[in-house]
Amino acid sequence: MHDLLNSLLSSTQNVMSRRRSWRRSPATFAHIAQHSGRSSEVLETRTLLAAHLILSNAPAIVVAPGETINVPIVYQTLNDNGAPAALKSDQFSFNLHFDADVLTWVSTSSVFTEGIQDTPNKTLAETDAIVVGDDLDNATETVLLSSYASAAGWPANPNVNGQTLYVARFTAKSVFSGSTIKFSANQTGSVIGQSSDFTFESFPVVLQAPAGTTLSIADAPAVTEGGDSVFNVSLSSAQTTAVTVQYSTEDGNGPTGASSAEDYTAQTNQTLTFNPGETQKTITIATTDDPFVEPQEAFRVSLFSPGPGGVTLGTAQAMGFINDNDVALPTVSIANAPSVVEGGNATFNVTLNRTVSGPVTITYSTADGNGPTGAVNGVDLTAQTNQVLTFAAGETQKTITVATIDDLVPESAEEFEVILNNATGATIANGRAKGTISDNDSDLPAFSIANAPAITEGNAAVFEVTLSKPASSALTVTYSTFDGTGPTGARAGADFVGQTNQTLTFAAGETEKTISVSTIDDALGETSETFHVTLSEAIGAAISNSLADGTIIDNDTIPTFPGDVDGDSDFDANDSFLIQLVKLSGTNTQIDQSKGTSTLTATQIRANVNQLASPGDVDGDSDFDANDSFLIQLVKLSGTNAQIDQSKGTSTLSAAQIRDNVNSLGGGVATSSVVSQGSEAAVMASPADSDGDTDLFSDSGQDAAAVSTSPAANTLTNDSSTSVWEDFRDWIDAI
């Protein structure tokens, strides 16, 4: 037996040394190496993650046929370094596997019920649909299944030394000659507060038949605190020489575990002696009568190191149970305070549910509220931290007073909390309450800013700021400028002089002030541009309108040459693709395919171009502007290159070149890479104005010049016999 234990322990140590350092909990494994009747199984292979660990406080038990034993099932968590750690999980389900051919399950007791989903109070076959885990042992075909879950984290109060989940009671059948209880996981959970999942590990419980004379210990009857807990220890047969065994006490696990510091008197490495012929002895453990109200608590007594040779351990561990004898403590509660206007005191009522003969003390602290309506310590209320509230004997009512702060900021009602902690002589039934602070600043004067009148660039934009009513003392507000948005947005440094976090002061009685923003006179032709001034951080007043606009009007002349794509101040062959794309000699269907987002019909477009009086001037207002934009829309550059090719007329440009040229258009003047097929077309004094009367196709069509397609014979001709439209189309086709 001793050799088996050493072999298994050595295997475990070798595995763990290859993977990582791992430390056993003293309370859980103190006796593995202290007697020859215990052994451990190599941990399952796992990655370096936190782990659920299932094992027993009795990892090796000697049990005779017909004997009944208790097997405590202990849950512990390991961190990702392999050391015991108090971790919470959102769920965990596991199986206890045993061989029903040699063991009979009798009952399950001391079940830890917090968050329990499946109680191990019935046996299942390993083949049952809800049994997912497998211990990889065909002999252990019967299962006790347990499941726990809690979204808030389970257990609520994890213990680094582990938690006894239940005690399984088994009876060895007459055919028993040894067996093993093993464990497997159905579902492992996630570590609460960490971005990692649990793995699963376990130690088996080795059950062995006695080789000869055995020593066993039985559970002690429950005792009221202050009494003695008595454990019976028996020797299976009388001996002719004295037999000894060592014993020690161990604290219980979890919230119902008894502690030697508070609940019983610890015994460590004590010797129990059976004189020749004796088979029964007792171990007596004194318990402590404390003043605390508590549930039944449990501790353990473990046997180890039996002697002399030939005597082995049967049931080596037993439980002692301590019943409480204290009357439940009174409870203390705090109620929400009535709403209070800022500057007043919020009063919270704190009550005991019954009178007591001695003092009760409790500490309290204030805490900020949550979100936009949360009151803030030091801003909206006077913070209080770890203040002591005392109930004298017989008192059941006390109050907590929290001073609030009268500020000058209009705001909605705000909330804060008072929290109770550290009760002595009572327990806390309701330890949190809210206080509500109402605002009193709705009658404050309010700042408002108006849009500045539009000004020509180079002048100052003047914004008027008003106060809704005069104040008895000086008031201030902060202002800053901000760039406008989009193509008409003015920019600080280019169009105006920016100002940031400037202070505007209203003296007592004043209700009007101005903000002046200088603008910059540049040499660029541009549209009217807009920027903004905003108000913020008013002191002693509210802000009813915080945003105003300033408009800068350009004073630079923008040359207007309708259709002048390449910016050379005329309308020539390098600009002609805009007209060629119209392809009005084509069908209305072709025009519809090319007109882009224009709402005009093909017939309307054709009619408009037929009556052009100035290049590109569709609406007849003597310029080329947005109202004439259907010429560009006809390009339909959002369409395919094939659609552009269908519409480009006689242009020698590829669809890709046309797309690049039109994409480069901006502000009415852009650059085109179109190569002219004629030389005279590029020297017209005004776009296509060959007769010098400053228009195109007026009068009788004297400007309907046709350009030869032959580079060697490019001349301008007039043909007054043709219609205006035919001359116009001929000119388009020529260039």
Secondary structure by P-SEA (a helix, b strand, c coil): caaaaaaaaaaaaaaaaacbbbbccccccccccccccccccccccccccccbbbbbcccbbbbcccbbbbbbbbbbbbccccccccccccbbbbbbbbcccccccccccccccccccccccccccccccccccccccccccccbbbbbbbcccccccccccccccbbbbbbbcccccccccccccccccccccccbbbbbbbbbbbbbccccbbbbbbbcccccccbbbbbbbbbcccccbbbbbbbbccccccccbbbccccbbbbcbbbbbbcccccbbbbbbbbbbccccccbbbbbcccccccccccccccccbbbbbbbcccbbbbbbbbbcccccccbbbbbbbbbcccccbbbbbbbbcccccccccccccccbbbbcbbbbbbcccccbbbbbbbbbbccccccbbbbbccccccccccccccbbbbbbbbcccccbbbbbbbcccccccbbbbbbbbbcccccbbbbbbbbbbbbcccccccccccbbbbcbbbbbbcccccbbbbbbbbbbccccccbbbbbccccccccccccccbbbbbbbbcbbbbbcccccccccccccccaaaaaaacccccaaaaaaccccccccaaaaaaaaaacccccccccccccccccaaaaaaacccccaaaaaaccccccccaaaaaaaaaaccccbbbbcccccccccccccccccccccccccccccccbbbbbccccbbbbbbbccccaaaaaaaaaaac
